[in-house]
Amino acid sequence: MGQAPRIALDAMGGDGGPATTIAGAALALTRGESVQFTLFGDEVAIRAEMAKHPILAGSDVVHCDDVITGEDKPSQAIRRTKTSSMGRAILAVKEGEASAAMSAGNTGAMMAMAKLSLRTMHGIDRPALAALMPTLGDNDLVMLDLGANTECDARNLVEFAVMGAAYSRAAAGVACPRVRLLNIGTEELKGTGELKEAAAALRAQDSGDWTFEGFIEADRLGRGEVDVVVTDGFSGNIALKSIEGTARFITDLLRRAFSSSLRSKAGFLLSRPAFTLLREHLDPNNHNGAVFLGLNGLVVKSHGGADAIGTANAIGVATRIASNDITRRITEDLDNFRSRAALPQAVA
């Protein structure tokens, strides 16, 4: 068995800072994750938190004075790649000192630094942000792009489909993922020119690694009828935030309803197991960890508001994709696709 992957953690990112990041790392090890850590950030603060979790005693710490905040613009963050905790974590991947980097910090800054430091893989026009989302089916749904690219041409969408299928096999364990494009209808005549062109290119392939099943509308995303959904970052981010907002609305509405009267409270006691299951299924912490696909290195984005459980889950995603060599899988899948069907030309 090979050496456990090493994850470079930006300990200063997210709402909880070092306390949440380090508690999450400790929880990941407690769960049995085969992983090593290098923590980047304020060494004094990091070691103070590590002292609360003896299981992390063997982890490395790299001191960084600089921290990227949520207010920093990507152009500002890029200039601080070599000094900030986020930038140093990404550089550890570039320099071969870590298998993947993870941060709960500024998404735009993280994307800019990762793209500049790691560069896109050969043959990939743009990287995409992909995440696992809960469904009523047996497997989580992979959705991309979730905000890295607000505008995409047909070539981008096809590349996202190939990358998403590879990620579904590596992270969700789906042998032959079902792939669809997000659209305003399922009919072939509906949608933008880019969507129609991408659909035509995907239909022309006959891969045994994944299957293309046409278009899907947003109201069917959680039904378990598809394994990979592809869209541009603008629509994808809106869809993601809508799903997260609806989940919070449902849980808050149920909580309010169950506390409205003595009879409702009694009903809550009877239905508590079902309510707990629903809350856990809808909790974003239980599906945390988005991945920048298409780079020459692995970078995982944890939700800024994630707790220790969410952080541990994101570490689990980083560990799985590093262990399954997702970059190699994407390269092989793209080569196989190009050998069968020509990709649409990129828009100049």
C-alpha positions as CSV (number, residue, x, y, z in Angstrom):
1,M,0.0,0.0,0.0
2,G,1.3,3.5,-0.9
3,Q,2.0,6.3,1.5
4,A,-1.1,8.2,2.8
5,P,-1.8,11.4,0.9
6,R,-0.7,14.6,2.5
7,I,-3.2,17.5,2.5
8,A,-2.1,21.1,2.7
9,L,-4.6,22.8,5.0
10,D,-5.1,26.6,5.0
11,A,-5.8,26.8,8.8
12,M,-6.8,30.4,8.6
13,G,-9.7,30.2,6.1
14,G,-13.4,30.2,6.8
15,D,-15.6,31.6,9.6
16,G,-14.1,29.3,12.3
17,G,-10.4,29.8,11.4
18,P,-7.8,27.5,13.1
19,A,-10.3,26.1,15.7
20,T,-12.7,24.6,13.1
21,T,-10.0,23.6,10.6
22,I,-7.9,21.7,13.2
23,A,-10.9,20.2,14.9
24,G,-12.0,18.9,11.5
25,A,-8.6,17.5,10.7
26,A,-8.6,15.7,14.1
27,L,-12.1,14.3,13.4
28,A,-11.0,13.0,10.0
29,L,-8.1,11.0,11.6
30,T,-10.5,9.8,14.4
31,R,-12.8,8.5,11.6
32,G,-9.9,6.5,10.2
33,E,-9.0,8.6,7.2
34,S,-5.6,7.6,5.9
35,V,-4.1,11.1,5.5
36,Q,-1.3,13.3,6.7
37,F,-1.5,17.1,7.2
38,T,0.6,20.2,6.7
39,L,-1.1,23.2,8.3
40,F,-0.4,26.8,7.0
41,G,-1.1,29.9,9.0
42,D,-0.3,31.6,12.4
43,E,1.9,29.0,14.1
44,V,1.0,30.1,17.6
45,A,-2.7,29.9,17.0
46,I,-2.4,26.6,15.2
47,R,-0.3,24.9,17.8
48,A,-2.7,26.2,20.6
49,E,-5.5,24.4,18.8
50,M,-3.4,21.3,18.0
51,A,-2.7,20.9,21.8
52,K,-6.5,20.2,22.2
53,H,-6.2,17.3,19.7
54,P,-3.2,15.0,20.5
55,I,-4.1,12.8,17.4
56,L,-2.6,15.7,15.3
57,A,0.8,15.6,17.1
58,G,2.6,14.3,14.0
59,S,1.3,17.0,11.6
60,D,3.6,19.7,10.2
61,V,3.1,23.4,10.7
62,V,4.3,26.2,8.3
63,H,4.1,29.7,9.7
64,C,2.5,32.4,7.5
65,D,2.0,36.0,8.6
66,D,-0.5,36.8,5.8
67,V,-4.1,35.8,5.6
68,I,-6.5,36.2,2.6
69,T,-9.8,37.6,3.8
70,G,-13.2,37.5,2.2
71,E,-12.9,41.1,1.1
72,D,-9.7,40.6,-0.9
73,K,-10.1,40.7,-4.6
74,P,-8.5,37.9,-6.7
75,S,-6.1,40.3,-8.3
76,Q,-4.9,41.4,-4.8
77,A,-4.7,37.8,-3.6
78,I,-2.5,36.7,-6.5
79,R,0.2,39.1,-5.5
80,R,0.3,37.4,-2.0
81,T,0.5,33.8,-3.2
82,K,3.9,33.3,-1.7
83,T,3.1,34.9,1.7
84,S,-0.5,33.9,2.5
85,S,-1.6,30.7,4.2
86,M,-3.9,30.0,1.3
87,G,-1.3,30.6,-1.4
88,R,1.4,28.6,0.4
89,A,-1.0,25.6,0.7
90,I,-1.5,25.7,-3.0
91,L,2.2,26.1,-3.7
92,A,2.8,23.0,-1.7
93,V,0.8,21.0,-4.3
94,K,2.7,22.7,-7.1
95,E,6.0,21.8,-5.5
96,G,5.0,18.2,-4.9
97,E,5.0,18.6,-1.1
98,A,1.3,17.8,-0.8
99,S,-1.3,15.7,-2.7
100,A,-4.0,18.3,-2.4
101,A,-4.7,21.7,-0.9
102,M,-7.8,22.7,1.0
103,S,-9.2,26.0,2.3
104,A,-12.5,27.4,3.5
105,G,-11.4,30.9,2.5
106,N,-12.2,33.3,-0.3
107,T,-13.4,31.3,-3.4
108,G,-12.4,33.8,-6.0
109,A,-9.0,34.3,-4.6
110,M,-8.5,30.6,-4.2
111,M,-9.5,30.0,-7.9
112,A,-7.2,32.7,-9.1
113,M,-4.2,31.5,-7.2
114,A,-4.8,27.9,-8.0
115,K,-5.1,28.6,-11.7
116,L,-2.0,30.8,-11.8
117,S,0.1,28.4,-9.7
118,L,-1.0,25.0,-11.1
119,R,-2.1,26.0,-14.6
120,T,-4.8,24.1,-16.5
121,M,-4.2,20.5,-17.6
122,H,-3.2,20.0,-21.2
123,G,-6.2,20.2,-23.5
124,I,-8.5,21.8,-20.8
125,D,-9.6,25.3,-21.7
126,R,-11.0,26.2,-18.2
127,P,-11.1,24.6,-14.8
128,A,-14.5,24.0,-13.2
129,L,-15.8,23.9,-9.6
130,A,-17.5,20.6,-8.9
131,A,-19.3,19.3,-5.8
132,L,-21.3,16.4,-4.6
133,M,-25.0,17.0,-3.8
134,P,-27.6,14.8,-2.1
135,T,-30.3,13.0,-4.0
136,L,-33.1,10.5,-3.5
137,G,-31.0,7.9,-5.4
138,D,-28.3,5.6,-4.2
139,N,-25.5,8.0,-5.1
140,D,-24.7,11.7,-4.6
141,L,-24.9,13.9,-7.7
142,V,-21.8,15.6,-9.1
143,M,-22.6,19.1,-10.4
144,L,-20.3,21.5,-12.2
145,D,-19.5,24.3,-12.8
146,L,-20.7,26.0,-9.6
147,G,-19.2,29.4,-10.1
148,A,-15.7,29.3,-11.6
149,N,-16.8,30.4,-15.1
150,T,-19.9,32.6,-15.5
151,E,-19.9,32.1,-19.3
152,C,-19.1,28.9,-21.1
153,D,-19.0,27.8,-24.7
154,A,-19.8,24.3,-26.0
155,R,-16.2,23.1,-25.7
156,N,-16.1,24.1,-22.0
157,L,-19.4,22.2,-21.3
158,V,-18.1,19.0,-23.1
159,E,-14.8,19.2,-21.1
160,F,-16.9,19.7,-17.9
161,A,-18.9,16.6,-18.7
162,V,-15.8,14.4,-19.1
163,M,-14.2,15.8,-15.9
164,G,-17.4,15.4,-14.0
165,A,-17.8,11.8,-15.1
166,A,-14.2,11.0,-14.0
167,Y,-14.9,12.7,-10.6
168,S,-18.2,10.7,-10.1
169,R,-16.3,7.5,-10.6
170,A,-13.5,8.5,-8.2
171,A,-15.4,10.3,-5.5
172,A,-18.9,8.7,-5.6
173,G,-17.9,5.2,-6.8
174,V,-20.3,5.2,-9.8
175,A,-19.1,2.7,-12.4
176,C,-20.7,4.3,-15.4
177,P,-22.1,7.8,-14.6
178,R,-25.2,9.1,-16.3
179,V,-24.4,12.7,-17.6
180,R,-26.9,15.4,-18.5
181,L,-26.8,19.1,-19.3
182,L,-28.9,21.5,-17.3
183,N,-31.5,23.2,-19.5
184,I,-34.9,24.9,-19.4
185,G,-36.5,21.8,-20.9
186,T,-35.6,18.3,-22.0
187,E,-36.5,18.7,-25.7
188,E,-33.6,18.8,-28.1
189,L,-34.8,22.1,-29.6
190,K,-34.7,24.0,-26.3
191,G,-31.7,25.9,-24.9
192,T,-28.9,28.1,-26.1
193,G,-26.7,27.3,-29.1
194,E,-23.9,26.4,-26.8
195,L,-26.1,23.8,-25.0
196,K,-27.3,22.3,-28.3
197,E,-23.7,22.1,-29.7
198,A,-22.4,20.5,-26.6
199,A,-25.3,18.0,-26.5
200,A,-24.5,17.0,-30.2
201,A,-20.9,16.4,-29.4
202,L,-21.7,14.3,-26.3
203,R,-24.3,12.2,-28.2
204,A,-21.6,11.4,-30.8
205,Q,-19.4,9.6,-28.3
206,D,-19.8,5.9,-27.4
207,S,-17.8,5.8,-24.2
208,G,-18.1,2.8,-21.9
209,D,-17.0,4.9,-19.0
210,W,-20.1,7.1,-18.9
211,T,-23.3,7.8,-20.8
212,F,-24.9,11.0,-22.0
213,E,-28.7,11.1,-21.5
214,G,-29.6,14.5,-22.8
215,F,-31.0,17.5,-20.9
216,I,-32.4,17.9,-17.4
217,E,-34.5,20.6,-15.7
218,A,-33.6,22.0,-12.3
219,D,-36.6,20.6,-10.6
220,R,-35.3,17.0,-11.3
221,L,-31.8,17.5,-9.9
222,G,-32.5,15.7,-6.6
223,R,-34.5,12.8,-7.9
224,G,-31.6,10.4,-8.3
225,E,-32.1,10.1,-12.1
226,V,-28.6,11.4,-13.1
227,D,-25.1,11.2,-11.7
228,V,-23.4,14.2,-13.3
229,V,-25.1,17.5,-14.2
230,V,-23.2,20.0,-16.3
231,T,-23.9,23.8,-16.6
232,D,-22.1,27.1,-16.8
233,G,-20.9,28.6,-13.5
234,F,-23.6,31.4,-13.5
235,S,-26.5,29.0,-13.7
236,G,-24.8,26.4,-11.5
237,N,-24.1,28.8,-8.7
238,I,-27.7,30.0,-8.7
239,A,-29.0,26.4,-8.7
240,L,-26.7,25.5,-5.8
241,K,-27.7,28.5,-3.7
242,S,-31.3,27.9,-4.4
243,I,-31.0,24.3,-3.3
244,E,-29.2,25.3,-0.1
245,G,-31.7,28.0,0.6
246,T,-34.7,25.7,0.1
247,A,-33.1,23.1,2.4
248,R,-32.8,25.8,5.2
249,F,-36.3,27.0,4.5
250,I,-37.8,23.5,4.9
251,T,-35.9,22.7,8.1
252,D,-36.8,26.2,9.6
253,L,-40.4,25.8,8.5
254,L,-40.7,22.4,10.2
255,R,-39.0,23.7,13.3
256,R,-41.5,26.5,13.5
257,A,-44.5,24.3,12.8
258,F,-43.4,21.8,15.5
259,S,-43.1,24.5,18.1
260,S,-46.4,26.2,17.3
261,S,-48.6,24.4,19.9
262,L,-48.5,21.6,22.6
263,R,-50.1,19.2,20.1
264,S,-47.3,20.0,17.5
265,K,-44.6,19.5,20.1
266,A,-46.1,16.1,20.9
267,G,-46.1,15.3,17.2
268,F,-42.5,16.3,17.0
269,L,-41.5,13.8,19.7
270,L,-43.1,11.1,17.7
271,S,-41.6,12.2,14.4
272,R,-38.1,13.2,15.8
273,P,-36.2,10.3,14.1
274,A,-37.6,11.2,10.7
275,F,-37.0,14.9,11.3
276,T,-33.4,14.2,12.4
277,L,-32.8,12.1,9.2
278,L,-34.2,14.9,7.1
279,R,-32.0,17.5,8.7
280,E,-28.9,15.4,8.3
281,H,-29.6,14.7,4.7
282,L,-30.1,18.4,3.9
283,D,-27.2,19.7,6.0
284,P,-24.6,21.2,3.7
285,N,-21.9,20.1,6.2
286,N,-22.6,16.5,5.3
287,H,-21.9,17.2,1.6
288,N,-19.0,19.6,2.0
289,G,-16.0,19.8,-0.3
290,A,-16.0,21.3,-3.8
291,V,-13.1,20.5,-6.1
292,F,-11.4,22.6,-8.8
293,L,-11.2,20.1,-11.7
294,G,-8.9,20.6,-14.7
295,L,-5.8,21.9,-12.9
296,N,-2.4,20.2,-12.7
297,G,-3.0,19.6,-9.0
298,L,-5.8,19.1,-6.6
299,V,-7.5,21.9,-4.8
300,V,-10.6,21.5,-2.6
301,K,-12.9,24.3,-1.4
302,S,-14.6,23.9,2.0
303,H,-17.7,25.9,2.7
304,G,-16.8,29.1,4.6
305,G,-19.4,28.3,7.3
306,A,-18.5,24.7,7.7
307,D,-18.2,23.2,11.2
308,A,-15.7,20.5,12.2
309,I,-17.9,17.8,10.7
310,G,-18.1,19.7,7.4
311,T,-14.3,20.2,7.4
312,A,-13.7,16.5,8.1
313,N,-16.0,15.6,5.2
314,A,-14.2,18.0,2.8
315,I,-10.9,16.4,3.9
316,G,-12.5,13.0,3.1
317,V,-13.2,14.3,-0.4
318,A,-9.6,15.5,-0.8
319,T,-8.3,12.2,0.4
320,R,-10.4,10.1,-1.9
321,I,-9.6,12.0,-5.1
322,A,-5.9,12.1,-4.2
323,S,-5.9,8.4,-3.6
324,N,-7.8,7.7,-6.8
325,D,-5.5,9.9,-8.9
326,I,-8.4,12.0,-10.4
327,T,-6.0,14.0,-12.6
328,R,-4.8,10.9,-14.4
329,R,-8.3,9.7,-14.8
330,I,-9.4,13.0,-16.4
331,T,-6.5,13.0,-18.8
332,E,-7.2,9.4,-19.9
333,D,-10.9,10.1,-20.3
334,L,-10.3,13.2,-22.4
335,D,-7.8,11.4,-24.6
336,N,-10.4,8.6,-25.1
337,F,-13.1,11.1,-25.9
338,R,-11.0,12.9,-28.5
339,S,-10.1,9.7,-30.2
340,R,-13.8,9.1,-30.9
341,A,-15.3,12.5,-31.5
342,A,-14.0,16.0,-32.2
343,L,-14.5,18.6,-29.5
344,P,-16.4,21.8,-30.4
345,Q,-14.0,24.6,-31.3
346,A,-13.4,27.1,-28.5
347,V,-14.9,30.6,-29.1
348,A,-12.1,33.1,-29.9
